[in-house]
Amino acid sequence: MAKKDSMQPDKFSLIVQNPKIKKIITIPETKRGIERKTVGGKETYQMAIDAFTTRFQNEKELLDYAVQNNLVSLPNTNYDEFHISIEYRGKGEFNGNHQVLYSDQEELIDFINHNEIKEYFALGTPYTNEFQSEIVRNWTAGMFQAEYRMFMTDYKNRYFGLDLIKTLNKLKEKDLMDSVKAKETFIEAISHYHNLRGYFMTKNKLEDILYEITREKIWSPQDRIEYEREERIEEMHDNSISPINLDIIKILDKKSKKAKKQLPNQMALFDDSLFFDIEGQSKKR
């Protein structure tokens, strides 16, 4: 049996394409690799691509910059037809996250800014320790344990690589999470950039992801129907509320009339509309 080729961590490219054209966007080079190694170019680390794309708010802003700065040559056409993606172009297989990320990824940007650009980060660093602690905590405690286990062992999970998903499935099958909690076992796959990337991508929206799993996989169909019905009613109610039109009334510069049963020498101003309800019925004073 032939030995499988190992994945080459510096063979990722940023691709722009439409149905007829496919080109590589050159990533600006920087000496931020291991021991100040130059990274970037047409093929580089996924982390180097993220360091570049997270400078932009969206795909259009990124593409405009790439064209204007000669990082890619495109014909004069409608750029709305183009789509940007990340593609692995090396030997072996990459089953991690291919999403192009932008400037809303604050947690990941902070990680990138404080580390060398590479693929593998040693176990026992603050980042890998934090990631493993989060896995143990969500797996063993809290109200979303079942949902978290479903999420982290789902082979269709679009945030983490198959290396981590397969590892967690084995831990689940052999009931070894207590060993990880006691730090007798370490989850090696968390040290790879593509999995740390997924961790930072999900860190601030994990509860929303797990709640969606609750709705789709935990609730009965009847529960889901009832919840969606209540959501629609609430949305209809919110949409039916009209803004109140406050007319500005100019008060004429003249003496105010005395109110009935007014005390001698006392002047009073009042708006009779305050004593009528919406239907025009008089209110009790």
C-alpha positions in Angstrom: 0.0 0.0 0.0 1.5 3.3 -1.1 2.2 5.8 1.7 0.0 8.9 1.6 1.8 12.2 0.9 1.9 14.6 3.9 0.2 17.9 3.6 2.4 20.8 2.7 1.4 23.7 5.0 2.8 26.5 2.8 0.8 25.6 -0.4 -2.4 27.6 0.0 -3.4 30.2 -2.6 -6.0 33.0 -2.6 -8.1 32.4 -5.8 -10.3 34.9 -7.7 -12.5 33.4 -10.4 -15.7 33.6 -12.4 -17.1 31.0 -14.8 -14.5 31.8 -17.4 -11.4 33.0 -15.5 -9.4 31.7 -12.5 -6.4 33.5 -11.2 -4.2 33.6 -8.1 -4.0 36.8 -5.9 -0.4 37.3 -4.8 -0.1 37.7 -1.0 2.3 40.6 -0.1 5.5 39.2 1.3 6.5 39.7 5.0 9.3 38.4 7.2 6.9 37.0 9.8 7.5 33.4 9.3 9.6 31.1 11.6 12.9 32.8 12.4 11.9 35.8 10.2 11.4 33.6 7.2 9.7 35.4 4.3 6.1 34.3 3.7 3.6 35.3 1.1 3.5 35.1 -2.6 1.3 32.9 -4.8 1.5 29.9 -2.5 1.9 30.4 1.2 0.6 29.5 4.7 -3.2 29.8 5.3 -2.3 32.0 8.2 -0.4 34.4 5.9 -3.5 34.6 3.7 -5.7 35.3 6.7 -3.2 38.0 7.9 -3.8 39.7 4.5 -7.6 39.2 4.0 -8.5 40.3 7.5 -7.3 43.8 6.6 -10.5 44.2 4.5 -14.1 44.5 5.4 -15.4 42.4 2.6 -14.7 40.6 -0.7 -15.3 43.8 -2.8 -12.8 45.9 -0.8 -10.2 43.1 -1.0 -10.6 42.6 -4.8 -10.5 46.4 -5.4 -7.2 46.6 -3.5 -5.7 43.5 -5.3 -6.5 44.9 -8.7 -5.3 48.5 -7.9 -2.1 47.2 -6.4 -1.3 44.8 -9.2 -1.6 41.7 -7.0 -3.8 40.2 -9.7 -4.5 41.1 -13.3 -8.1 41.0 -14.4 -9.8 42.2 -17.6 -11.9 45.3 -17.5 -15.2 43.7 -16.6 -17.8 43.6 -13.9 -16.0 42.5 -10.8 -19.4 41.5 -9.2 -19.1 38.3 -11.2 -15.9 37.2 -9.4 -15.7 35.2 -6.2 -12.7 34.9 -3.9 -11.8 31.6 -2.2 -8.8 29.8 -0.6 -7.5 26.7 -2.3 -5.0 24.1 -1.2 -2.5 23.4 -4.0 0.0 21.0 -2.5 0.5 17.3 -2.1 -1.5 15.3 0.4 -5.0 16.3 1.6 -6.3 19.3 3.5 -9.8 18.8 5.1 -9.8 22.0 7.2 -11.7 25.3 6.9 -11.5 27.0 3.5 -13.5 30.2 4.3 -12.1 33.5 3.3 -12.0 35.7 6.5 -12.4 39.4 6.9 -12.0 42.2 9.5 -14.8 41.1 11.7 -12.6 38.2 13.0 -11.2 40.2 15.9 -10.1 37.3 18.1 -8.3 35.6 15.2 -6.7 38.9 14.1 -5.3 39.4 17.6 -3.8 35.9 17.5 -2.2 36.5 14.1 -0.7 39.8 15.2 1.0 38.2 18.2 2.5 35.1 16.6 4.8 33.9 13.9 3.1 32.8 10.7 3.2 29.0 10.5 1.0 25.9 10.7 1.8 24.2 13.9 1.8 25.7 17.5 3.4 23.8 20.4 1.1 22.1 22.9 1.2 23.8 26.3 1.2 27.4 24.9 -1.5 29.8 26.3 -3.5 29.4 23.1 -3.6 25.6 22.9 -4.2 25.4 26.7 -7.1 27.8 26.3 -8.6 25.8 23.4 -8.3 22.5 25.2 -9.8 23.9 28.4 -12.8 25.2 26.3 -13.3 21.8 24.8 -13.2 20.1 28.2 -15.5 22.6 29.8 -18.2 22.6 27.1 -18.0 18.9 26.7 -18.4 18.1 30.4 -20.5 21.0 31.9 -23.2 23.5 31.2 -26.7 23.2 29.6 -25.4 22.6 26.0 -23.2 19.6 26.6 -25.1 17.3 24.2 -25.2 20.0 21.5 -21.5 20.8 21.9 -20.6 17.1 21.5 -22.8 16.9 18.3 -21.1 20.1 16.9 -17.5 19.0 17.6 -17.9 15.4 16.3 -19.9 16.4 13.1 -18.0 15.4 10.0 -19.9 18.3 8.2 -18.6 20.8 10.7 -17.4 23.8 8.6 -15.0 25.2 11.2 -12.6 22.5 12.2 -10.4 20.0 10.3 -11.1 16.2 10.1 -8.0 15.6 12.3 -9.7 17.2 15.3 -13.2 15.8 14.5 -11.9 12.3 14.2 -9.9 12.7 17.5 -12.9 13.9 19.4 -15.0 11.0 18.0 -12.5 8.6 19.3 -12.5 10.3 22.7 -16.2 10.1 22.8 -16.3 6.4 21.8 -13.7 5.5 24.4 -15.0 8.0 27.0 -11.6 9.6 27.5 -12.5 13.2 28.2 -11.8 12.8 31.9 -8.3 11.8 31.0 -8.0 15.0 29.0 -9.5 17.0 31.9 -6.8 15.5 34.2 -4.2 16.5 31.7 -3.1 12.8 31.3 -4.0 13.1 27.6 -3.6 16.0 25.1 -5.6 16.6 22.0 -2.7 17.1 19.5 -5.0 18.3 16.7 -5.7 21.6 18.5 -2.1 22.7 17.8 -2.7 23.1 14.1 -3.5 26.6 12.8 -6.5 25.5 10.8 -8.1 24.3 14.1 -7.1 27.2 16.2 -8.5 29.3 13.4 -11.9 27.5 13.8 -11.7 28.1 17.6 -11.3 31.8 17.2 -14.0 32.0 14.6 -16.5 30.3 16.9 -15.5 31.7 20.2 -17.9 34.6 20.3 -20.8 32.9 18.6 -20.7 29.4 20.0 -23.9 29.8 22.0 -25.8 30.8 18.9 -24.4 27.8 17.0 -25.3 25.4 19.8 -28.8 26.9 20.2 -29.4 26.3 16.5 -28.4 22.6 17.1 -31.0 22.6 20.0 -33.7 23.7 17.6 -32.8 21.4 14.7 -31.7 18.2 16.5 -32.9 18.2 20.1 -36.4 19.7 20.0 -39.3 17.6 18.8 -40.9 18.7 15.5 -43.9 20.0 17.6 -41.5 22.1 19.8 -39.9 23.6 16.7 -43.2 24.4 15.0 -44.5 26.1 18.2 -41.2 28.2 18.6 -41.3 29.3 15.0 -45.0 30.2 15.3 -44.2 32.4 18.3 -41.3 34.0 16.4 -43.6 34.9 13.5 -46.2 36.4 15.8 -43.5 38.5 17.6 -42.1 39.7 14.3 -45.6 40.6 13.0 -46.2 42.5 16.2 -42.9 44.4 15.9 -43.7 45.3 12.3 -47.2 46.5 13.1 -46.1 49.1 15.7 -46.2 52.5 14.0 -44.1 55.5 15.2 -46.1 58.1 17.2 -46.4 61.4 15.3 -45.8 64.2 17.8 -47.2 67.5 16.5 -45.6 70.6 17.8 -48.2 73.1 19.1 -47.4 76.7 19.5 -48.8 78.2 22.7 -50.2 81.7 22.0 -48.8 84.6 24.1 -52.0 85.4 26.0 -53.5 84.9 29.5 -54.6 81.4 30.2 -58.2 80.9 31.1 -59.0 79.8 34.7 -59.8 76.1 35.0 -63.1 75.2 36.6 -62.8 74.8 40.4 -59.6 76.7 40.3 -58.4 78.3 43.4 -58.5 82.1 43.5 -55.5 83.8 41.9 -54.2 80.5 40.6 -53.5 80.1 36.8 -53.3 76.6 35.3 -52.5 75.2 31.8 -53.5 71.7 30.8 -54.0 69.7 27.7 -57.4 68.0 27.6 -55.9 65.4 25.2 -54.1 63.9 28.2 -57.4 62.8 29.6 -58.7 61.0 26.6 -57.6 57.5 25.6 -56.8 56.4 22.1 -60.4 55.7 21.1 -61.4 59.2 22.2 -63.2 58.1 25.4 -62.7 60.4 28.4 -60.3 59.2 31.0 -60.9 59.2 34.7 -59.1 62.1 36.4 
